[in-house]
Amino acid sequence: MTKTLTYKTNIKCNGCIATVTPFFKKNESIKKWFVDLESEDRVLTVELEGGEASEVEALIKEAGYESEVIV
């Protein structure tokens, strides 16, 4: 079952996206992800299959960024 998660982040640019990419690639549960750099909240959308939201949040933190779940 696929879940779509959304987060407010401090990922600000393509360089930040390049930093986060290897962290997300090492998690096979993450099928697709996208950061809206035009959004004031820098919204990260993640499609997750079989994993947990806590895994995504841990990867964001491990990459050096902050996230807040958008409900």
Backbone as CSV, one residue per row, in Angstrom:
resi,resn,N_x,N_y,N_z,CA_x,CA_y,CA_z,C_x,C_y,C_z
1,MET,0.837,-1.184,0.000,0.000,0.000,0.000,0.886,1.254,0.000
2,THR,0.575,2.180,-0.875,1.357,3.410,-0.989,0.735,4.505,-0.133
3,LYS,1.600,5.187,0.619,1.187,6.335,1.419,1.858,7.565,0.843
4,THR,1.145,8.686,0.848,1.736,9.950,0.447,1.858,10.825,1.685
5,LEU,3.075,11.256,1.961,3.362,12.080,3.123,3.803,13.457,2.662
6,THR,3.441,14.493,3.427,3.883,15.847,3.093,4.504,16.500,4.327
7,TYR,5.564,17.249,4.075,6.312,17.890,5.150,6.669,19.323,4.787
8,LYS,6.638,20.195,5.778,7.221,21.522,5.666,8.697,21.317,5.997
9,THR,9.607,21.844,5.153,11.038,21.614,5.361,11.834,22.907,5.242
10,ASN,13.119,22.803,5.529,14.038,23.914,5.281,14.984,23.577,4.122
11,ILE,14.523,22.732,3.211,15.259,22.410,1.978,15.007,23.570,1.018
12,LYS,16.060,24.334,0.700,15.849,25.616,0.024,16.231,25.683,-1.442
13,CYS,17.071,24.737,-1.909,17.595,24.896,-3.267,17.929,23.536,-3.883
14,ASN,18.343,23.559,-5.124,18.729,22.320,-5.804,19.944,21.666,-5.149
15,GLY,20.819,22.462,-4.564,21.964,21.914,-3.846,21.513,21.113,-2.635
16,CYS,20.497,21.625,-1.945,19.921,20.913,-0.800,19.291,19.597,-1.264
17,ILE,18.597,19.646,-2.382,17.982,18.435,-2.930,19.064,17.406,-3.259
18,ALA,20.175,17.869,-3.822,21.282,16.967,-4.140,21.860,16.336,-2.872
19,THR,21.846,17.070,-1.771,22.331,16.544,-0.501,21.406,15.460,0.043
20,VAL,20.103,15.667,-0.082,19.100,14.735,0.460,18.979,13.469,-0.397
21,THR,19.203,13.587,-1.701,18.982,12.486,-2.641,19.634,11.157,-2.228
22,PRO,20.919,11.123,-1.881,21.511,9.828,-1.527,20.866,9.183,-0.293
23,PHE,20.388,9.997,0.629,19.728,9.466,1.820,18.410,8.786,1.444
24,PHE,17.644,9.429,0.550,16.365,8.860,0.123,16.570,7.634,-0.765
25,LYS,17.641,7.634,-1.562,17.900,6.495,-2.457,18.221,5.221,-1.688
26,LYS,18.764,5.339,-0.485,19.121,4.141,0.276,17.923,3.493,0.965
27,ASN,16.752,4.126,0.885,15.546,3.561,1.478,14.631,3.069,0.360
28,GLU,14.472,1.758,0.252,13.691,1.172,-0.839,12.192,1.423,-0.724
29,SER,11.723,1.847,0.440,10.299,2.138,0.626,9.894,3.442,-0.060
30,ILE,10.864,4.346,-0.268,10.574,5.635,-0.906,10.551,5.428,-2.414
31,LYS,9.369,5.566,-2.992,9.194,5.331,-4.433,9.383,6.598,-5.253
32,LYS,8.858,7.722,-4.762,8.987,9.005,-5.450,9.017,10.093,-4.395
33,TRP,9.701,11.181,-4.706,9.671,12.326,-3.810,9.941,13.596,-4.602
34,PHE,9.471,14.712,-4.052,9.565,15.986,-4.748,9.529,17.113,-3.716
35,VAL,10.382,18.124,-3.915,10.347,19.319,-3.066,9.876,20.488,-3.916
36,ASP,8.831,21.170,-3.462,8.323,22.354,-4.148,9.125,23.567,-3.675
37,LEU,10.151,23.921,-4.421,11.012,25.042,-4.042,10.321,26.393,-4.207
38,GLU,9.207,26.428,-4.906,8.446,27.666,-5.081,7.554,27.946,-3.876
39,SER,7.247,26.921,-3.113,6.394,27.056,-1.934,7.158,27.730,-0.805
40,GLU,6.502,28.604,-0.090,7.125,29.270,1.059,7.556,28.251,2.114
41,ASP,6.793,27.163,2.239,7.086,26.117,3.226,8.014,25.030,2.689
42,ARG,8.483,25.163,1.437,9.367,24.166,0.830,8.817,22.761,1.060
43,VAL,7.614,22.553,0.562,6.876,21.318,0.825,7.531,20.119,0.139
44,LEU,7.818,19.112,0.945,8.360,17.839,0.484,7.207,16.838,0.441
45,THR,7.009,16.213,-0.710,5.995,15.175,-0.869,6.719,13.863,-1.135
46,VAL,6.378,12.844,-0.353,7.040,11.546,-0.453,5.996,10.458,-0.657
47,GLU,6.196,9.617,-1.677,5.371,8.418,-1.848,6.131,7.256,-1.244
48,LEU,5.515,6.643,-0.238,6.157,5.597,0.549,5.367,4.307,0.406
49,GLU,6.055,3.223,0.129,5.397,1.927,-0.018,5.968,0.948,1.000
50,GLY,5.179,0.668,2.030,5.576,-0.327,3.020,6.448,0.189,4.139
51,GLY,6.870,1.420,4.084,7.715,1.966,5.140,6.917,2.807,6.113
52,GLU,7.626,3.446,7.015,6.998,4.278,8.037,7.433,5.730,7.891
53,ALA,6.543,6.638,8.282,6.851,8.067,8.233,8.095,8.382,9.061
54,SER,8.270,7.688,10.173,9.425,7.946,11.036,10.745,7.692,10.301
55,GLU,10.744,6.743,9.363,11.942,6.471,8.567,12.296,7.682,7.703
56,VAL,11.291,8.262,7.070,11.497,9.435,6.212,12.019,10.596,7.047
57,GLU,11.389,10.825,8.200,11.788,11.926,9.078,13.223,11.738,9.564
58,ALA,13.616,10.508,9.865,14.984,10.225,10.300,15.983,10.505,9.182
59,LEU,15.631,10.158,7.947,16.522,10.417,6.813,16.702,11.911,6.570
60,ILE,15.625,12.667,6.697,15.706,14.124,6.516,16.652,14.705,7.565
61,LYS,16.474,14.268,8.809,17.326,14.749,9.900,18.780,14.326,9.696
62,GLU,18.985,13.085,9.274,20.335,12.572,9.026,21.038,13.376,7.934
63,ALA,20.266,13.859,6.957,20.818,14.665,5.873,21.108,16.103,6.320
64,GLY,20.636,16.458,7.530,20.928,17.791,8.071,19.815,18.800,7.906
65,TYR,18.607,18.326,7.649,17.483,19.235,7.440,16.373,18.978,8.460
66,GLU,15.461,19.943,8.531,14.339,19.841,9.454,13.066,19.582,8.682
67,SER,12.126,18.907,9.343,10.830,18.654,8.702,9.729,18.708,9.741
68,GLU,8.552,19.071,9.263,7.365,19.109,10.106,6.219,18.544,9.278
69,VAL,5.530,17.549,9.817,4.449,16.893,9.086,3.337,17.906,8.806
70,ILE,2.833,17.881,7.579,1.662,18.676,7.211,0.485,17.707,7.193
71,VAL,-0.508,17.991,7.974,-1.671,17.096,8.075,-2.717,17.495,7.074
